[in-house]
Amino acid sequence: NKMKDISASIVLIVFSVFGYFYCVKHTLPQEGDIGSMYLPKIIFVCLLILSIIKLIGAINMKSRANVSSKTKIDKKIFAQGIATIIATGIYCCFFNEIGFLASTFIYLVVQMGIFVPSVKENWKRILVVSVMTTVAVEVIFVELFEMIMPAGILSGIL
């Protein structure tokens, strides 16, 4: 367990540092300090802090050699976590190219598809919630906060 925690912490530290610098590199100059990559940068910083805390805890963890019970990993939850990390990485990579509206809608549909138990029965609800959430975030950040979000493939339409 100790080596698994240390390994996972190191992987997450590397991932968060890479993600943060990716966001810094892809911040549009006209956006200023608070732009479309502001929230992803905050998320990567939080992930970095939590990963460092986990690493310190794992290093300081006493060996559990005399504990006979083994922790059973729920494979479904583990797969959902991995799928979320992959979906978030893809979302960050294609955010500028596809644009905020399209990439956020797709990301939300994928995330809900990962976590909703019966996608076939709830696909209409997933689409409605994804559209409403994307529009709400667009209105809040673009109209109210006057942030510039990448238009991407919808630049000729919007």
C-alpha positions as CSV (number, residue, x, y, z in Angstrom):
1,N,0.0,0.0,0.0
2,K,2.8,2.4,0.9
3,M,4.5,2.0,-2.5
4,K,1.2,2.3,-4.3
5,D,0.4,5.6,-2.5
6,I,3.8,7.0,-3.2
7,S,3.7,6.0,-6.9
8,A,0.2,7.4,-7.3
9,S,1.2,10.6,-5.6
10,I,4.2,11.0,-7.9
11,V,2.2,10.4,-11.0
12,L,-0.4,12.9,-9.9
13,I,2.3,15.5,-9.1
14,V,3.8,15.1,-12.6
15,F,0.3,15.3,-14.2
16,S,-0.7,18.4,-12.2
17,V,2.6,20.2,-13.0
18,F,2.3,19.3,-16.7
19,G,-1.4,20.3,-16.8
20,Y,-0.6,23.7,-15.1
21,F,2.1,24.6,-17.5
22,Y,0.0,23.4,-20.4
23,C,-2.7,25.9,-19.3
24,V,-0.1,28.7,-18.8
25,K,1.2,28.1,-22.4
26,H,-2.3,28.1,-23.8
27,T,-3.7,31.2,-22.0
28,L,-4.6,33.8,-24.6
29,P,-2.7,37.1,-24.1
30,Q,-5.8,39.2,-24.4
31,E,-7.5,37.4,-21.5
32,G,-5.2,38.7,-18.8
33,D,-4.8,36.9,-15.5
34,I,-8.3,35.6,-15.3
35,G,-9.3,34.0,-18.5
36,S,-10.5,30.7,-19.9
37,M,-7.5,28.8,-18.4
38,Y,-7.9,30.3,-14.9
39,L,-10.1,27.6,-13.5
40,P,-8.1,24.7,-14.9
41,K,-4.9,26.2,-13.4
42,I,-6.6,26.4,-10.0
43,I,-7.7,22.8,-10.3
44,F,-4.1,21.7,-11.2
45,V,-2.7,23.6,-8.3
46,C,-5.2,22.0,-5.9
47,L,-4.4,18.6,-7.4
48,L,-0.7,19.3,-6.8
49,I,-1.2,20.4,-3.2
50,L,-3.3,17.3,-2.4
51,S,-0.8,15.0,-4.2
52,I,2.0,16.4,-2.1
53,I,0.0,16.0,1.1
54,K,-0.7,12.4,0.0
55,L,3.0,11.8,-0.8
56,I,4.0,13.1,2.6
57,G,1.4,10.9,4.3
58,A,2.5,7.9,2.3
59,I,6.1,8.4,3.2
60,N,5.3,8.8,6.9
61,M,2.9,5.8,6.8
62,K,4.0,3.0,9.1
63,S,4.2,-0.4,7.5
64,R,1.0,-2.4,7.8
65,A,2.7,-5.8,7.6
66,N,0.9,-7.1,10.6
67,V,-2.5,-6.1,9.3
68,S,-4.0,-9.2,7.5
69,S,-7.0,-7.6,5.9
70,K,-6.6,-6.5,2.3
71,T,-8.4,-3.5,0.8
72,K,-10.7,-4.5,-2.0
73,I,-10.7,-2.1,-4.9
74,D,-14.1,-1.5,-6.6
75,K,-13.2,-1.9,-10.2
76,K,-16.1,0.1,-11.4
77,I,-15.2,3.1,-9.3
78,F,-11.6,2.8,-10.3
79,A,-12.5,2.7,-14.0
80,Q,-14.7,5.7,-13.5
81,G,-11.9,7.6,-11.9
82,I,-9.5,6.7,-14.8
83,A,-12.1,7.6,-17.4
84,T,-12.6,11.0,-15.6
85,I,-8.9,11.7,-15.7
86,I,-8.6,10.8,-19.4
87,A,-11.8,12.9,-20.2
88,T,-10.5,15.9,-18.3
89,G,-7.1,15.6,-20.1
90,I,-8.7,15.4,-23.5
91,Y,-11.0,18.4,-22.6
92,C,-8.0,20.5,-21.6
93,C,-6.1,19.5,-24.8
94,F,-8.9,20.4,-27.2
95,F,-10.4,23.3,-25.3
96,N,-8.9,26.0,-27.5
97,E,-9.2,24.2,-30.8
98,I,-12.8,23.0,-30.4
99,G,-13.9,26.0,-28.3
100,F,-15.6,26.4,-25.0
101,L,-19.2,25.7,-25.9
102,A,-18.6,22.5,-28.0
103,S,-15.9,21.1,-25.8
104,T,-17.8,21.7,-22.5
105,F,-21.0,20.2,-23.9
106,I,-19.1,17.1,-25.1
107,Y,-17.2,16.9,-21.8
108,L,-20.3,17.0,-19.7
109,V,-22.1,14.4,-21.8
110,V,-19.0,12.1,-21.5
111,Q,-18.8,12.7,-17.7
112,M,-22.5,12.0,-17.1
113,G,-22.2,9.0,-19.4
114,I,-19.4,7.7,-17.1
115,F,-21.3,8.2,-13.8
116,V,-25.0,7.8,-14.7
117,P,-25.9,4.2,-14.1
118,S,-28.5,3.9,-16.9
119,V,-27.4,6.0,-19.8
120,K,-29.9,4.5,-22.2
121,E,-32.8,5.5,-20.0
122,N,-31.4,9.0,-19.1
123,W,-29.9,10.2,-22.4
124,K,-32.4,12.9,-22.9
125,R,-31.8,14.2,-19.4
126,I,-28.1,14.1,-19.9
127,L,-28.3,16.1,-23.1
128,V,-30.7,18.7,-21.5
129,V,-28.5,19.1,-18.4
130,S,-25.3,19.4,-20.5
131,V,-26.9,22.1,-22.8
132,M,-28.3,24.0,-19.8
133,T,-25.1,23.9,-17.8
134,T,-22.9,24.9,-20.8
135,V,-25.2,27.8,-21.6
136,A,-25.4,28.9,-18.0
137,V,-21.6,28.9,-17.6
138,E,-21.3,30.8,-20.9
139,V,-23.7,33.5,-19.7
140,I,-22.1,33.8,-16.3
141,F,-18.5,34.0,-17.5
142,V,-18.8,35.7,-20.9
143,E,-21.7,38.0,-20.3
144,L,-21.5,38.8,-16.5
145,F,-17.7,38.5,-15.9
146,E,-16.8,39.6,-19.5
147,M,-14.3,36.8,-19.9
148,I,-13.1,35.7,-23.3
149,M,-13.7,32.1,-24.1
150,P,-12.3,30.4,-27.2
151,A,-14.9,30.0,-29.9
152,G,-13.1,27.2,-31.7
153,I,-15.1,25.5,-34.4
154,L,-18.1,27.7,-33.7
155,S,-16.2,31.0,-34.4
156,G,-18.0,31.6,-37.7
157,I,-21.4,30.9,-36.2
158,L,-21.2,32.9,-33.0
